Amino acid sequence: MQQRPFGSLGAVSALTLGGGGTGQVWGATTRDEAIATTREAVESGITLLDLAPGYGNGEAESVIGETFGGRLPAGVRITTKCMLGNPPPAEVASRLEASLAASLERMRLSRVDLFFLHGQVFPDDKAGQPGHRGSPLSLFREHVRPTFERLVREGRIGAWGISAAGIPESCIAAIDDDPPPNAAQVVINLLDSPGGMKSYEGPARPRDILAAANRRGVAVMGIRAVQAGALTDAIDRPLADDHPEMVDYRRAAPFRAIAKELGESPASLAHRYALSVPGVSTIVLGVKNRTELRECIAAEAMGPLDAALMARFDAAVGRG
């Protein structure tokens, strides 16, 4: 599998195994299948595993602990996250440290390579408003970031990052700060859509966030390559007709028609599209079993899409 530059952290595989699938966020699987999928991912050349306590109420992290028994294969790196919210400033450090400690216990590890702030960073004047469930920008600057930096100095984490899928202006402000995060998770898909993750007014602007990260040397982990199923053959879970993923699924109908013409699955092409976007270090997979994993690995092996086909897909869904 192709290895790509990952900011200040060296290189990682073009694909990352995400914990959303193995933690059963994206449909049912079993612990045994999740373990087998994790093993096969590493055997196939995936070197980054992206976890969070919220992926199955700790299930994805427990899968890592059971799969490797506290001894990661050589070259494999681990991330986890903390959904901090907006606690009193005096509680920020203790909450981050408690979350990290619980994650490490489930994974049977003594440190992680990357620790992410999970959830959006938003302007201070949005605090308390509906849909803003993350952390105010001032809390991030004055308390979250200093705690992350201390955890790095203490050797409990290798580096830190942010989930840059919220209000674009706040994401870019956090990236432009000094010091910047080592990594950012950014929505990368054909539709430029965060789907149901979006809880704010105005356009999502993921490509502007990507450009800011590239400008600052921040490694980019692309998320939502298939936009929670909207860029696949079929949504695999019941959703209301007006759900953002269903709206995106209908918008993607011309993309599926082109995929049928080309004889390649929409999911494969969606992953290849995301992998072809310049400036992306790795794409996080949401697979929940080995069948889905193998399709993604095969897609990566097929290589990037040419510019003409990417432009055709863009035009088909009205992107840009």
N, C-alpha and C positions, 0 to 999 in steps of 0.2 A: 504494500500500500504506500502511496505517496506520502512523504514526510514534508511538512510545510513549516516555514518560520513561524514562531509563536512569540513575537515580541522579544522581551528580555529573557524569556524562559527557554530559549533554545528552539527545538523543533518538536512537533507532535504529528500524529497521523491526521490525514485529511478528514477522516471520520472519527467522531467521538461517540462512545456509547452513553446515551442519556439514561438516567434512572427513572424517567417518567413511564417508560414502557415496562421495565422490570419491576417497577413499583406499582403497576396496575392502574396508573392514571389513564392510560389510553386503551383500556379494555382489559378483560380478564385474562390472566395466565396463571401458572402455578409456580410455587417456589422452585421446584425442580427444573422447570423449563427456563425460569429466569436465570438460574445458576448455569445451566447448560448454554444459554445464550451468551452470558457473560464470558464463560470460558472460550467459546468459539470466537467471540469478538476479539479477544486477546490473541488467540492462536492465528487469527486472520490478519494481524498486524495493527489492530487498534491499540493505541498507547495512552489514551486519555478516557477516563471514566468520570462522568458528571453526575453527582448525586445531590440530594437535598433531603432534610427531614420530612418535608411536605410530600415527597413522592411515596404515597402509600403509608403515611404515618410511620415513617422510619423503615418501611419494608425494603426499599431499594438499597438502603445502607446495610440492612441486615443481610441482604443477598451477598453483598461484597464480603462481609465478615465470614459468612458460611462458605463462600466460593474459595477464598484464599487463606482463611485461617490466620489472618494477621501477617502474612508474608506475601506481598505483592510480587508478581513476576518482574524481572529486571526490565527497567525502562518504562514501566507502567506508572502513570500519574493519576492522582485522585483529586477531585474537587468536591466541596460541599458548600452549603449555604446557610444563612440565617434569615428568616422572615422576621425582622426586628419590629417593624411598625414605628410608632411614635411614642416611646416610653419617656418618662422623665429623664433628663440628661444624666442624672446621677446613676441611673440603672443601666445605661447603655453597655458599659464594659462588662458588667456581671452577666447580662443577658447574652451578649455575644459569646462570652467564655463558657457559659453553661450550655448553650446550644452546640458549640464546638465540642465540648467534652462529651456530650451525649452522642453526637455523631461519631466521634472517635471510638467510643465504647461499642456502638453497634457495628462499626466496621472493623473493630479489633486492631486499630492502628494507633500510633503515637503522634502522628502529624498528618496534615494534608498539604498538597502542593499548592492549592488555590482555595481561598475562602471568600465566598461571594456574599454581598448584601443582596438578599432575595427580596424582590419587591421594588416598586418605583421610588425614585427620588423626586420630590415635587417642590414647587415654590412655597416658601413659608406662608404666604397669604392664602394658600389652598388648604392648610391644615384644618381638619374637622369637617371639610366639605364632603358630600357623598362621592364615592368612587376613588378617593385618595387615601389608600390604605397603606402606603409606604412610609417613608421617612422624609421630613422636611430637609431642604438643602442645608440649612444652618446646622441641624443636628448631625447630618453627615459630615460636614466640614469640621465641626468643633469637637465631635465626640466619636463618631464611627471611624473615620479615617485614622485619627490618632491611635485608636485601639487596634485597628488592623496593623498599623506600622509597629506598634509595640509587640504584637503577637509574632510578627516576622522577626524582630530582633531577638525574641525569646526562643525562636526555633520551633514554635508550635504550628506555624503555617509557613509555607514557602513564599507565598505572595498573596495578593488580594485583588478582588475585582468587583464589578457592579453588574447588576441586571439592567441593561440600558434599553428597556422596552417600554418605558413610561413616557412622560411628557418630554418631547424632544429637547426643548430649551434647557430643562433641568439635567437631562442626560449629558448634553453637550457641555454644560457648565461644569459638571462633575469631572468630565474627561479633560476639560481645559485647565482644571485646577493643578496646583503643584503641592505634593507630587500627584501625578495622574495614577489611575488604577493600572495594574499590570495587565488586566484583561477585562473585556466587556462582552456580555452576551447581547447580541443584536439580532433583531428579526431580519432574516434573509430569505425571502421567497419571491416568486414571480409576481405575486399580487401586492407586494410591499405591505402586507396586512398582518397585524397582530391578532386579528380576529377577536375572540371573546376576552383576550387579555386587555383590550383597550378600554379605559375607563375615564377618558378625558376628551375635551372638545378639540377640534382642529385635526389636521392631517397627522399621520404617524411619523413621516419623514425618516424612515430607517436608513435610507441611503445617505442622508446628511449626518446621521449619527455614525455610520460607518466611516465616512470621510473624516470626521473629527477624530475618531480613534486612530485611523491611519496616519493622520497628521501628527499625532502625539506619540506614535510608536506603541500604541496599546493593542495587544493581541485581540483579535475578534473571533469569538465563537458564535457561529451562525445558528440561530434557533428557528423553529417553525418552518423548516424547508418545505414540508407538505401542508403547512397551515392547518394543523390539527385534523387532517384528512380531507380538506377542501380541494387539494390538488391530487387526490387519488381517484380510483375508479368509483368508490362509494364510501360515504360516511359510515363507520362501523359501530355507531351507537345512536340511540334515539335522541333527537334534538327537535326543538320546535322549529316550525317553518321559518320564523323570523330570527332565529339564532344567528349571530354573526358568521359562524362556520357554514351554516346552510346558505346564507347570502353569498358568501365567497364561493361555495360549491357551485352555485348557479352561474356566478360570474365566470368560473373557470370552464364552463362547457365548451367554448371554442378551443381551449387548450387540450381538453380530452379528445376532441375530434381530430386535432393534428396528431396527437399521440397514436390514435387508432390508425391513421393514415401511415404513420412511420413504423407501425408494428412494434412499438415499445410501450410499456406501461406508463401511465401518468406519474406514478410514484417514482419510477426510475428516472424519468425525464425531469421531474421536479427536483430531485436530489442532484442530478447533473447540472441543472440550471444554477442551483445555489452554490455548488462547488465551482462554477465558472465565473461567479461574480468576483471581480478583482478586489483584493484587499482582505479576503476572508481567510483566516488560518485553518479553521476546522468547522465542520458541520455536525451539530449534535443530533443524533438519531433518537427517535421516539419508539423504537421497535420493542415488541413485547415477546417475541419468540424467534427461533432460529430461521424460520421461513422468511420473515420480514427482514431479518438481518442479512441473509444471503442475497436478497434482492438489492439491498443498498450497497453491499460490497461489490456485487457485479456491476452496479451502476457506476461506482467510483472507478472500477477497472476499465470501463469503456472510455474514460477520459472526458475532458471538457467539451461543451457544445461550441460549435463555431458561431461567430458573431452574427451571421445571417439568420441562423435558426433562433438564436436568442432574441433578435429583433422581431422575428415573426411571432414568437410567443408573446413578446411585449405588446405588439400591435393587436394580437388576438384578444387579449384581456383588457385592453385600454390602459396599460400601465404607462405613466409619463405623458 
